[in-house]
Amino acid sequence: MNASLSETSAPNRAALDRYLRHGLRQVKGWVSGGTERFISELSLAQIEAGLKGSVGEIGVHQGKLFLLLLLTKRQDEGAFAIDPLENQPYNLAINQPRGVDILKGHIAQWAPDATRVEIIKAYSTAVQPDDVIEKSGRARLLSVDGAHHEDVVIKDMEWADRVLEPNGVIIVDDFFNSQYPGVCAAVCRFLLRPDCRFKPFAISPGKLYLAEAEAGLAMRAAMKQRLGRYFGRSTTMFGSELDIYRFPDTSWKAKLKKAIKRVLPI
């Protein structure tokens, strides 16, 4: 059943479009290849389906993905960002600078009307799920993108399980990234547990999406309606059918390559 949204509580689509067109490339982070569209539409699809809950992220950096969550939540829904938010010796140069002021600045610039935002400056392993639930409510959409070490990722997945609504979705970053095998190992361990309630239901560039079976089936149908033109194919993973989405490369490098080919056909 579709949710009934008042004008004051519904997400501001104009603000979201502004961020997608102009802000996304100005905030450092790793959301690209069309995944920004997929996550935005997924969040809006949850609301249209009547699901209400907080949105959040473990591992926020400058807020590139977190801003998508803020811009696609209802004003009466909570939001939480968990990150130590400090420069550290083991971070790659591209991972810096970090800081609460930088994150708050991006929120003020691109999501100034966002309400009920909790910024938790801490390692995820030091944050109690019940504290987040008490302040923000259970999550309907949660991105896991913290430390990519196997022992940390498995704890983050367990943390997500405790915080998520029954029909909520976990977004897993870098599951297929060969540079971070610990992510794949930890998520596989999590999904193969006999009592695990999650199944993969979709893949977009750089991200794997998990939900309970019924919720995943509903989201698969909703996303095909919204982004069917980008649907690639269906396959099976961990005994569950899922959908793979592909988006055209709109980066400046891709545009330059196309322009060169038009002038100098190969």
Backbone as CSV, one residue per row, in Angstrom:
resi,resn,N_x,N_y,N_z,CA_x,CA_y,CA_z,C_x,C_y,C_z
1,MET,0.846,-1.189,0.000,0.000,0.000,0.000,0.877,1.233,0.000
2,ASN,0.590,2.210,-0.845,1.396,3.406,-0.924,1.208,4.272,0.306
3,ALA,2.314,4.934,0.712,2.257,5.827,1.854,1.585,7.131,1.452
4,SER,0.857,7.721,2.380,0.274,9.035,2.164,1.217,10.068,2.745
5,LEU,1.798,10.918,1.888,2.791,11.877,2.326,2.261,13.297,2.236
6,SER,2.434,14.053,3.305,2.114,15.472,3.253,3.243,16.206,2.572
7,GLU,2.969,17.423,2.079,4.004,18.184,1.397,5.158,18.516,2.328
8,THR,4.885,18.609,3.624,5.930,18.984,4.574,6.821,17.815,4.949
9,SER,6.342,16.589,4.769,7.134,15.435,5.187,7.788,14.699,4.023
10,ALA,7.278,14.897,2.800,7.804,14.180,1.644,9.191,14.672,1.278
11,PRO,10.028,13.787,0.715,11.353,14.209,0.246,11.248,15.315,-0.806
12,ASN,12.230,16.193,-0.826,12.281,17.303,-1.777,12.995,16.833,-3.038
13,ARG,12.248,16.484,-4.053,12.835,15.931,-5.273,13.711,16.968,-5.990
14,ALA,13.331,18.239,-5.906,14.133,19.283,-6.547,15.513,19.368,-5.908
15,ALA,15.584,19.256,-4.587,16.870,19.294,-3.890,17.707,18.072,-4.242
16,LEU,17.055,16.923,-4.367,17.764,15.707,-4.763,18.336,15.851,-6.169
17,ASP,17.541,16.341,-7.099,18.018,16.513,-8.470,19.176,17.502,-8.529
18,ARG,19.112,18.554,-7.724,20.198,19.532,-7.668,21.494,18.876,-7.203
19,TYR,21.393,18.027,-6.190,22.590,17.346,-5.692,23.133,16.368,-6.731
20,LEU,22.254,15.624,-7.381,22.699,14.661,-8.380,23.381,15.351,-9.562
21,ARG,22.877,16.521,-9.943,23.438,17.241,-11.088,24.726,17.984,-10.744
22,HIS,24.767,18.584,-9.566,25.867,19.488,-9.259,26.704,19.086,-8.035
23,GLY,26.045,18.561,-7.020,26.749,18.323,-5.765,27.563,17.051,-5.715
24,LEU,27.089,16.014,-6.396,27.718,14.705,-6.277,29.197,14.742,-6.627
25,ARG,29.540,15.476,-7.669,30.935,15.520,-8.095,31.790,16.438,-7.228
26,GLN,31.159,17.245,-6.383,31.904,18.164,-5.537,32.236,17.586,-4.165
27,VAL,31.588,16.498,-3.802,31.813,15.869,-2.501,32.676,14.626,-2.708
28,LYS,33.804,14.559,-2.026,34.699,13.419,-2.199,34.055,12.133,-1.688
29,GLY,34.321,11.056,-2.400,33.767,9.765,-2.015,33.700,8.845,-3.215
30,TRP,32.972,7.734,-3.062,32.960,6.709,-4.097,31.539,6.234,-4.354
31,VAL,30.743,7.073,-4.979,29.419,6.681,-5.460,29.363,7.134,-6.903
32,SER,29.356,6.194,-7.813,29.392,6.571,-9.223,28.842,5.436,-10.068
33,GLY,28.938,5.607,-11.360,28.527,4.558,-12.282,27.040,4.350,-12.354
34,GLY,26.252,5.319,-11.843,24.805,5.176,-11.851,24.233,4.678,-10.543
35,THR,25.090,4.229,-9.639,24.614,3.731,-8.349,23.886,4.811,-7.569
36,GLU,24.261,6.073,-7.774,23.561,7.168,-7.093,22.089,7.191,-7.489
37,ARG,21.787,6.873,-8.743,20.398,6.807,-9.188,19.681,5.634,-8.530
38,PHE,20.374,4.509,-8.495,19.744,3.311,-7.946,19.393,3.513,-6.476
39,ILE,20.322,4.042,-5.686,20.082,4.229,-4.258,18.973,5.249,-4.025
40,SER,18.985,6.326,-4.779,17.948,7.344,-4.639,16.569,6.763,-4.907
41,GLU,16.439,6.044,-5.999,15.139,5.480,-6.370,14.722,4.364,-5.411
42,LEU,15.690,3.618,-4.898,15.385,2.574,-3.917,14.784,3.181,-2.659
43,SER,15.390,4.255,-2.171,14.884,4.908,-0.971,13.481,5.468,-1.194
44,LEU,13.271,6.101,-2.338,11.952,6.649,-2.642,10.919,5.538,-2.838
45,ALA,11.354,4.416,-3.391,10.446,3.276,-3.570,9.997,2.720,-2.219
46,GLN,10.912,2.689,-1.256,10.539,2.229,0.085,9.438,3.103,0.675
47,ILE,9.590,4.418,0.521,8.596,5.339,1.060,7.252,5.134,0.369
48,GLU,7.272,5.014,-0.956,6.020,4.812,-1.695,5.341,3.501,-1.310
49,ALA,6.147,2.518,-0.875,5.590,1.232,-0.449,5.029,1.300,0.967
50,GLY,5.204,2.449,1.634,4.662,2.609,2.973,5.629,2.301,4.087
51,LEU,6.893,2.037,3.744,7.876,1.711,4.776,8.403,2.996,5.402
52,LYS,8.446,3.014,6.725,8.944,4.175,7.447,10.035,3.733,8.408
53,GLY,11.125,4.466,8.446,12.234,4.158,9.343,13.376,5.111,9.085
54,SER,14.418,4.993,9.853,15.554,5.879,9.668,16.420,5.428,8.493
55,VAL,17.330,6.307,8.093,18.342,5.983,7.090,19.692,6.260,7.728
56,GLY,20.715,5.482,7.351,21.997,5.694,7.999,23.143,5.082,7.233
57,GLU,24.350,5.419,7.691,25.546,4.897,7.038,26.662,4.705,8.055
58,ILE,27.364,3.583,7.915,28.598,3.321,8.648,29.741,3.612,7.681
59,GLY,30.574,4.589,8.002,31.654,4.980,7.114,31.185,6.064,6.169
60,VAL,31.227,7.304,6.602,30.556,8.392,5.888,31.516,9.237,5.060
61,HIS,32.777,9.358,5.503,33.765,10.214,4.840,33.212,11.640,4.763
62,GLN,33.070,12.212,3.584,32.554,13.577,3.461,31.044,13.631,3.241
63,GLY,30.401,12.459,3.177,28.947,12.427,3.082,28.376,12.245,1.697
64,LYS,29.179,11.775,0.751,28.715,11.650,-0.638,27.449,10.806,-0.743
65,LEU,27.450,9.606,-0.161,26.265,8.748,-0.188,25.262,9.161,0.883
66,PHE,25.754,9.574,2.040,24.864,9.956,3.135,23.916,11.072,2.712
67,LEU,24.401,11.990,1.882,23.541,13.064,1.390,22.386,12.516,0.556
68,LEU,22.635,11.461,-0.209,21.545,10.824,-0.956,20.467,10.326,-0.009
69,LEU,20.898,9.737,1.110,19.944,9.225,2.090,19.149,10.365,2.721
70,LEU,19.843,11.458,3.062,19.153,12.605,3.666,18.127,13.197,2.714
71,LEU,18.472,13.255,1.429,17.605,13.895,0.442,16.446,13.001,-0.006
72,THR,16.451,11.738,0.421,15.370,10.828,0.033,14.639,10.278,1.255
73,LYS,14.757,10.948,2.372,14.005,10.537,3.556,12.898,11.533,3.847
74,ARG,11.891,11.072,4.552,10.856,11.972,5.039,11.427,12.817,6.170
75,GLN,10.872,13.994,6.369,11.369,14.866,7.427,11.101,14.298,8.811
76,ASP,10.100,13.435,8.937,9.823,12.843,10.243,10.593,11.538,10.468
77,GLU,11.489,11.193,9.546,12.352,10.027,9.717,13.726,10.477,10.217
78,GLY,14.352,9.625,11.035,15.678,9.930,11.537,16.767,9.568,10.544
79,ALA,17.983,10.068,10.811,19.151,9.748,9.991,20.377,9.742,10.888
80,PHE,21.292,8.811,10.653,22.499,8.741,11.467,23.714,8.438,10.609
81,ALA,24.812,9.075,10.958,26.092,8.897,10.276,27.124,8.474,11.311
82,ILE,27.769,7.328,11.075,28.751,6.797,12.019,30.116,6.759,11.349
83,ASP,31.077,7.493,11.917,32.416,7.565,11.341,33.329,8.255,12.352
84,PRO,34.592,7.806,12.509,35.507,8.541,13.394,35.804,9.942,12.886
85,LEU,35.621,10.169,11.586,35.727,11.500,10.981,37.010,12.230,11.359
86,GLU,38.118,11.555,11.155,39.407,12.183,11.399,40.428,11.598,10.443
87,ASN,41.432,12.396,10.094,42.511,11.916,9.238,43.396,10.976,10.034
88,GLN,43.745,9.866,9.417,44.547,8.863,10.107,45.671,8.401,9.205
89,PRO,46.813,7.993,9.782,47.981,7.629,8.976,47.719,6.549,7.945
90,TYR,46.819,5.594,8.263,46.617,4.492,7.333,45.620,4.811,6.237
91,ASN,44.974,5.981,6.310,44.069,6.367,5.225,44.864,6.773,3.998
92,LEU,44.397,6.387,2.826,45.013,6.851,1.596,44.799,8.349,1.463
93,ALA,45.660,8.998,0.721,45.547,10.443,0.547,44.183,10.834,0.008
94,ILE,43.626,9.988,-0.884,42.323,10.289,-1.476,41.211,10.231,-0.441
95,ASN,41.486,9.592,0.690,40.511,9.456,1.754,40.435,10.700,2.625
96,GLN,41.237,11.695,2.343,41.310,12.866,3.188,40.967,14.106,2.368
97,PRO,40.576,15.234,2.991,40.442,15.418,4.435,39.110,14.899,4.951
98,ARG,39.045,14.676,6.235,37.834,14.233,6.901,37.593,15.144,8.100
99,GLY,36.372,15.188,8.569,36.083,15.986,9.748,34.599,16.292,9.869
100,VAL,34.153,16.500,11.100,32.752,16.817,11.345,32.357,18.102,10.629
101,ASP,33.244,19.103,10.655,32.937,20.384,10.023,32.739,20.232,8.517
102,ILE,33.552,19.369,7.886,33.413,19.136,6.444,32.064,18.484,6.147
103,LEU,31.714,17.469,6.913,30.435,16.787,6.716,29.267,17.736,6.946
104,LYS,29.319,18.489,8.028,28.242,19.437,8.318,28.137,20.505,7.226
105,GLY,29.278,20.911,6.701,29.267,21.905,5.632,28.570,21.395,4.386
106,HIS,28.829,20.137,4.034,28.170,19.559,2.856,26.668,19.391,3.095
107,ILE,26.301,19.021,4.317,24.873,18.898,4.631,24.193,20.261,4.524
108,ALA,24.848,21.294,5.073,24.283,22.644,5.023,24.130,23.136,3.585
109,GLN,25.067,22.746,2.716,25.035,23.209,1.337,24.023,22.464,0.483
110,TRP,23.957,21.139,0.652,23.171,20.332,-0.270,21.883,19.767,0.319
111,ALA,21.796,19.682,1.640,20.568,19.188,2.274,20.230,20.055,3.485
112,PRO,20.075,21.376,3.285,19.885,22.299,4.405,18.600,22.074,5.193
113,ASP,17.624,21.434,4.582,16.339,21.219,5.257,16.259,19.861,5.959
114,ALA,17.349,19.105,5.945,17.345,17.783,6.575,17.097,17.903,8.076
115,THR,16.259,17.047,8.587,15.889,17.058,10.000,16.325,15.763,10.680
116,ARG,16.400,15.802,11.991,16.688,14.633,12.830,17.963,13.912,12.385
117,VAL,19.029,14.662,12.173,20.303,14.098,11.725,21.238,13.922,12.919
118,GLU,21.704,12.705,13.125,22.643,12.394,14.204,24.006,12.062,13.594
119,ILE,25.022,12.832,13.934,26.390,12.551,13.498,27.131,11.950,14.688
120,ILE,27.536,10.708,14.553,28.177,9.974,15.647,29.646,9.812,15.323
121,LYS,30.493,10.601,15.969,31.934,10.584,15.714,32.569,9.469,16.537
122,ALA,32.606,8.275,15.952,33.120,7.102,16.664,33.335,5.971,15.675
123,TYR,34.139,5.000,16.067,34.244,3.774,15.295,32.957,2.984,15.472
124,SER,32.522,2.326,14.430,31.249,1.602,14.482,31.231,0.562,15.594
125,THR,32.370,-0.039,15.867,32.437,-1.082,16.885,32.205,-0.537,18.293
126,ALA,32.256,0.790,18.438,32.047,1.402,19.754,30.627,1.942,19.919
127,VAL,29.794,1.784,18.901,28.434,2.328,18.926,27.436,1.220,19.234
128,GLN,26.591,1.447,20.221,25.595,0.461,20.603,24.340,0.592,19.737
129,PRO,23.884,-0.489,19.132,22.678,-0.419,18.291,21.483,0.183,19.004
130,ASP,21.276,-0.176,20.263,20.112,0.324,20.998,20.138,1.835,21.147
131,ASP,21.338,2.423,21.264,21.437,3.878,21.379,20.969,4.556,20.098
132,VAL,21.339,3.974,18.959,20.923,4.537,17.671,19.427,4.362,17.474
133,ILE,18.902,3.205,17.814,17.466,2.952,17.679,16.668,3.913,18.545
134,GLU,17.161,4.183,19.750,16.458,5.085,20.662,16.373,6.503,20.098
135,LYS,17.447,6.979,19.469,17.479,8.352,18.972,16.882,8.500,17.573
136,SER,17.147,7.515,16.711,16.763,7.662,15.304,15.667,6.718,14.847
137,GLY,15.420,5.668,15.611,14.467,4.655,15.196,15.143,3.576,14.376
138,ARG,14.467,2.468,14.183,15.021,1.389,13.376,15.174,1.838,11.924
139,ALA,16.189,1.295,11.249,16.534,1.757,9.903,15.767,0.986,8.833
140,ARG,15.372,1.711,7.800,14.800,1.066,6.609,15.866,0.941,5.521
141,LEU,16.912,1.776,5.590,17.969,1.756,4.582,19.284,2.096,5.257
142,LEU,20.261,1.175,5.169,21.526,1.336,5.885,22.690,0.944,4.988
143,SER,23.630,1.854,4.825,24.834,1.612,4.029,25.971,1.182,4.936
144,VAL,26.603,0.062,4.611,27.763,-0.437,5.361,29.005,-0.187,4.510
145,ASP,29.787,0.807,4.910,30.953,1.227,4.138,32.062,1.715,5.084
146,GLY,32.239,1.003,6.187,33.254,1.380,7.158,34.599,0.752,6.836
147,ALA,35.349,0.420,7.875,36.632,-0.245,7.673,36.411,-1.538,6.895
148,HIS,37.274,-1.809,5.932,37.076,-2.948,5.028,37.836,-4.201,5.471
149,HIS,38.180,-4.265,6.752,38.842,-5.454,7.283,37.786,-6.505,7.645
150,GLU,38.097,-7.762,7.429,37.109,-8.827,7.620,36.503,-8.822,9.017
151,ASP,37.338,-8.662,10.040,36.825,-8.719,11.408,35.910,-7.545,11.730
152,VAL,36.126,-6.400,11.091,35.259,-5.239,11.315,33.977,-5.368,10.505
153,VAL,34.082,-5.800,9.261,32.899,-5.908,8.401,31.891,-6.891,8.976
154,ILE,32.344,-8.006,9.501,31.397,-8.975,10.060,30.661,-8.377,11.250
155,LYS,31.337,-7.558,12.044,30.680,-6.886,13.172,29.693,-5.835,12.675
156,ASP,30.069,-5.143,11.601,29.157,-4.142,11.041,27.902,-4.797,10.467
157,MET,28.050,-5.969,9.863,26.881,-6.670,9.339,25.973,-7.127,10.478
158,GLU,26.556,-7.612,11.537,25.774,-8.010,12.704,25.076,-6.797,13.323
159,TRP,25.785,-5.680,13.346,25.218,-4.438,13.875,24.018,-4.024,13.032
160,ALA,24.178,-4.088,11.721,23.098,-3.727,10.814,21.874,-4.615,11.018
161,ASP,22.097,-5.887,11.219,21.010,-6.836,11.447,20.179,-6.426,12.663
162,ARG,20.843,-5.928,13.700,20.153,-5.549,14.937,19.384,-4.240,14.795
163,VAL,19.824,-3.376,13.901,19.227,-2.048,13.774,18.122,-1.997,12.722
164,LEU,18.166,-2.882,11.740,17.284,-2.780,10.582,15.835,-3.160,10.884
165,GLU,14.912,-2.471,10.206,13.505,-2.854,10.188,13.370,-4.207,9.501
166,PRO,12.288,-4.956,9.791,12.093,-6.253,9.127,12.101,-6.166,7.606
167,ASN,11.623,-5.063,7.038,11.582,-4.907,5.579,12.678,-3.990,5.057
168,GLY,13.679,-3.728,5.890,14.735,-2.808,5.509,15.762,-3.412,4.570
169,VAL,16.656,-2.548,4.080,17.673,-2.933,3.103,19.057,-2.536,3.611
170,ILE,20.024,-3.440,3.430,21.428,-3.154,3.707,22.143,-2.951,2.373
171,ILE,22.875,-1.851,2.261,23.711,-1.590,1.087,25.146,-1.933,1.467
172,VAL,25.745,-2.888,0.779,27.115,-3.316,1.072,28.055,-2.739,0.019
173,ASP,29.092,-2.047,0.487,30.069,-1.451,-0.420,31.225,-2.403,-0.679
174,ASP,31.734,-2.410,-1.910,32.983,-3.080,-2.281,32.982,-4.605,-2.100
175,PHE,31.816,-5.228,-2.196,31.778,-6.691,-2.095,32.582,-7.335,-3.218
176,PHE,32.549,-6.712,-4.396,33.224,-7.292,-5.558,34.586,-6.651,-5.838
177,ASN,35.047,-5.797,-4.957,36.317,-5.091,-5.166,37.489,-5.984,-4.772
178,SER,38.345,-6.321,-5.732,39.466,-7.229,-5.475,40.501,-6.637,-4.526
179,GLN,40.447,-5.326,-4.312,41.382,-4.692,-3.393,41.000,-4.908,-1.929
180,TYR,39.762,-5.341,-1.692,39.279,-5.508,-0.317,38.634,-6.883,-0.135
181,PRO,39.416,-7.953,-0.171,38.851,-9.296,-0.046,38.175,-9.541,1.294
182,GLY,38.560,-8.761,2.314,37.944,-8.931,3.623,36.460,-8.636,3.621
183,VAL,36.033,-7.732,2.754,34.606,-7.414,2.663,33.837,-8.627,2.157
184,CYS,34.311,-9.197,1.065,33.654,-10.376,0.497,33.620,-11.520,1.497
185,ALA,34.751,-11.765,2.161,34.837,-12.870,3.117,33.848,-12.684,4.259
186,ALA,33.786,-11.468,4.800,32.910,-11.212,5.944,31.439,-11.324,5.563
187,VAL,31.066,-10.757,4.421,29.658,-10.796,4.007,29.242,-12.231,3.688
188,CYS,30.131,-13.003,3.075,29.825,-14.417,2.806,29.608,-15.181,4.111
189,ARG,30.459,-14.959,5.072,30.292,-15.605,6.382,28.940,-15.244,6.993
190,PHE,28.583,-13.989,6.870,27.316,-13.499,7.420,26.123,-14.147,6.722
191,LEU,26.133,-14.160,5.393,24.995,-14.682,4.642,24.849,-16.197,4.743
192,LEU,25.943,-16.890,5.018,25.908,-18.351,5.086,25.541,-18.884,6.466
193,ARG,25.323,-18.009,7.404,24.878,-18.456,8.723,23.474,-19.051,8.617
194,PRO,23.225,-20.150,9.302,21.907,-20.796,9.201,20.751,-19.888,9.606
195,ASP,21.004,-18.942,10.511,19.936,-18.078,10.998,19.882,-16.731,10.295
196,CYS,20.659,-16.553,9.229,20.677,-15.266,8.531,19.342,-15.037,7.821
197,ARG,18.768,-13.866,8.006,17.466,-13.553,7.412,17.578,-12.788,6.096
198,PHE,18.791,-12.495,5.662,18.983,-11.661,4.478,19.379,-12.471,3.258
199,LYS,18.946,-11.946,2.100,19.332,-12.497,0.810,19.682,-11.336,-0.124
200,PRO,20.637,-11.526,-1.019,20.907,-10.482,-2.004,19.762,-10.393,-3.001
201,PHE,19.384,-9.161,-3.379,18.310,-9.002,-4.355,18.704,-8.099,-5.521
202,ALA,19.814,-7.371,-5.399,20.212,-6.499,-6.502,21.700,-6.161,-6.417
203,ILE,22.250,-5.814,-7.566,23.629,-5.338,-7.686,23.608,-4.097,-8.579
204,SER,24.283,-3.053,-8.127,24.548,-1.900,-8.981,26.047,-1.654,-8.915
205,PRO,26.615,-0.829,-9.774,28.071,-0.656,-9.760,28.632,-0.358,-8.370
206,GLY,29.449,-1.295,-7.862,30.111,-1.112,-6.579,29.309,-1.499,-5.357
207,LYS,28.032,-1.868,-5.513,27.177,-2.126,-4.354,26.397,-3.436,-4.496
208,LEU,26.190,-4.081,-3.346,25.340,-5.266,-3.240,24.221,-4.928,-2.258
209,TYR,22.979,-5.352,-2.583,21.818,-4.985,-1.779,21.194,-6.238,-1.157
210,LEU,20.938,-6.168,0.153,20.421,-7.308,0.902,19.118,-6.946,1.593
211,ALA,18.217,-7.919,1.670,16.957,-7.742,2.390,16.382,-9.111,2.699
212,GLU,15.366,-9.146,3.534,14.638,-10.395,3.719,13.955,-10.757,2.398
213,ALA,13.671,-12.024,2.216,13.210,-12.528,0.919,12.002,-11.768,0.375
214,GLU,10.969,-11.583,1.188,9.751,-10.927,0.712,10.007,-9.460,0.367
215,ALA,10.775,-8.783,1.223,11.084,-7.371,0.964,11.942,-7.231,-0.289
216,GLY,12.883,-8.147,-0.462,13.721,-8.107,-1.650,12.929,-8.302,-2.922
217,LEU,11.968,-9.204,-2.881,11.112,-9.448,-4.049,10.315,-8.202,-4.405
218,ALA,9.792,-7.521,-3.378,9.027,-6.299,-3.609,9.903,-5.199,-4.194
219,MET,11.131,-5.075,-3.690,12.029,-4.042,-4.186,12.502,-4.352,-5.606
220,ARG,12.658,-5.607,-5.935,13.035,-5.970,-7.303,11.967,-5.495,-8.275
221,ALA,10.713,-5.726,-7.927,9.616,-5.300,-8.794,9.565,-3.779,-8.889
222,ALA,9.740,-3.112,-7.762,9.669,-1.646,-7.752,10.798,-1.029,-8.569
223,MET,11.999,-1.592,-8.446,13.135,-1.010,-9.156,13.049,-1.256,-10.658
224,LYS,12.465,-2.360,-11.070,12.275,-2.596,-12.507,11.289,-1.594,-13.088
225,GLN,10.290,-1.200,-12.292,9.353,-0.184,-12.751,10.031,1.171,-12.872
226,ARG,10.921,1.486,-11.931,11.556,2.806,-11.881,12.763,2.915,-12.814
227,LEU,13.571,1.857,-12.875,14.828,1.922,-13.616,14.977,0.770,-14.596
228,GLY,13.855,0.322,-15.145,13.885,-0.824,-16.036,14.814,-0.668,-17.230
229,ARG,15.007,0.548,-17.692,15.872,0.773,-18.858,17.333,0.453,-18.546
230,TYR,17.678,0.410,-17.252,19.054,0.107,-16.858,19.231,-1.327,-16.354
231,PHE,18.135,-2.086,-16.402,18.213,-3.485,-15.972,19.068,-4.287,-16.948
232,GLY,20.048,-5.032,-16.387,20.921,-5.829,-17.234,20.446,-7.251,-17.375
233,ARG,20.450,-7.979,-16.275,19.985,-9.360,-16.297,19.768,-9.840,-14.869
234,SER,19.112,-10.979,-14.749,18.912,-11.628,-13.454,19.836,-12.834,-13.358
235,THR,20.256,-13.141,-12.142,21.082,-14.314,-11.902,20.807,-14.819,-10.497
236,THR,21.542,-15.823,-10.063,21.334,-16.396,-8.736,22.598,-16.262,-7.904
237,MET,22.425,-15.929,-6.643,23.539,-15.748,-5.719,23.084,-16.178,-4.332
238,PHE,23.833,-17.059,-3.699,23.468,-17.605,-2.392,22.066,-18.206,-2.421
239,GLY,21.721,-18.824,-3.543,20.430,-19.481,-3.671,19.254,-18.551,-3.858
240,SER,19.538,-17.272,-4.105,18.479,-16.283,-4.247,18.620,-15.570,-5.585
241,GLU,17.503,-15.329,-6.257,17.555,-14.612,-7.533,17.722,-13.117,-7.280
242,LEU,18.570,-12.485,-8.074,18.776,-11.046,-7.946,18.910,-10.415,-9.318
243,ASP,18.851,-9.077,-9.329,18.906,-8.325,-10.574,20.165,-7.469,-10.620
244,ILE,20.772,-7.397,-11.796,21.968,-6.596,-12.003,21.612,-5.385,-12.855
245,TYR,22.015,-4.217,-12.370,21.735,-2.971,-13.081,23.023,-2.377,-13.631
246,ARG,22.938,-1.889,-14.857,24.077,-1.278,-15.530,23.673,0.117,-15.997
247,PHE,24.578,1.049,-15.843,24.303,2.428,-16.213,25.361,2.931,-17.174
248,PRO,25.004,3.837,-18.068,26.004,4.383,-18.991,27.047,5.196,-18.228
249,ASP,28.274,5.132,-18.685,29.363,5.873,-18.065,29.272,7.337,-18.485
250,THR,28.992,8.212,-17.527,28.850,9.644,-17.820,30.021,10.451,-17.275
251,SER,31.110,9.777,-16.914,32.273,10.479,-16.391,32.923,11.319,-17.492
252,TRP,33.744,12.283,-17.091,34.409,13.140,-18.079,35.357,12.327,-18.961
253,LYS,35.934,11.264,-18.392,36.831,10.417,-19.181,36.062,9.720,-20.306
254,ALA,34.865,9.214,-19.956,34.048,8.538,-20.969,33.592,9.518,-22.054
255,LYS,33.218,10.724,-21.635,32.801,11.734,-22.602,33.944,12.133,-23.532
256,LEU,35.133,12.256,-22.957,36.301,12.600,-23.769,36.601,11.496,-24.778
257,LYS,36.496,10.247,-24.338,36.766,9.121,-25.215,35.777,9.093,-26.384
258,LYS,34.502,9.371,-26.099,33.501,9.398,-27.155,33.776,10.526,-28.140
259,ALA,34.187,11.681,-27.585,34.477,12.823,-28.462,35.646,12.536,-29.372
260,ILE,36.665,11.875,-28.851,37.846,11.520,-29.664,37.461,10.533,-30.759
261,LYS,36.608,9.577,-30.424,36.192,8.575,-31.417,35.372,9.216,-32.545
262,ARG,34.614,10.257,-32.204,33.852,10.919,-33.254,34.765,11.629,-34.242
263,VAL,35.863,12.178,-33.724,36.810,12.909,-34.577,37.773,11.954,-35.271
264,LEU,38.242,10.944,-34.509,39.206,9.985,-35.024,38.664,8.583,-34.864
265,PRO,37.785,8.158,-35.757,37.203,6.813,-35.649,38.302,5.745,-35.678
266,ILE,38.126,4.775,-34.766,39.113,3.667,-34.703,38.478,2.405,-35.267
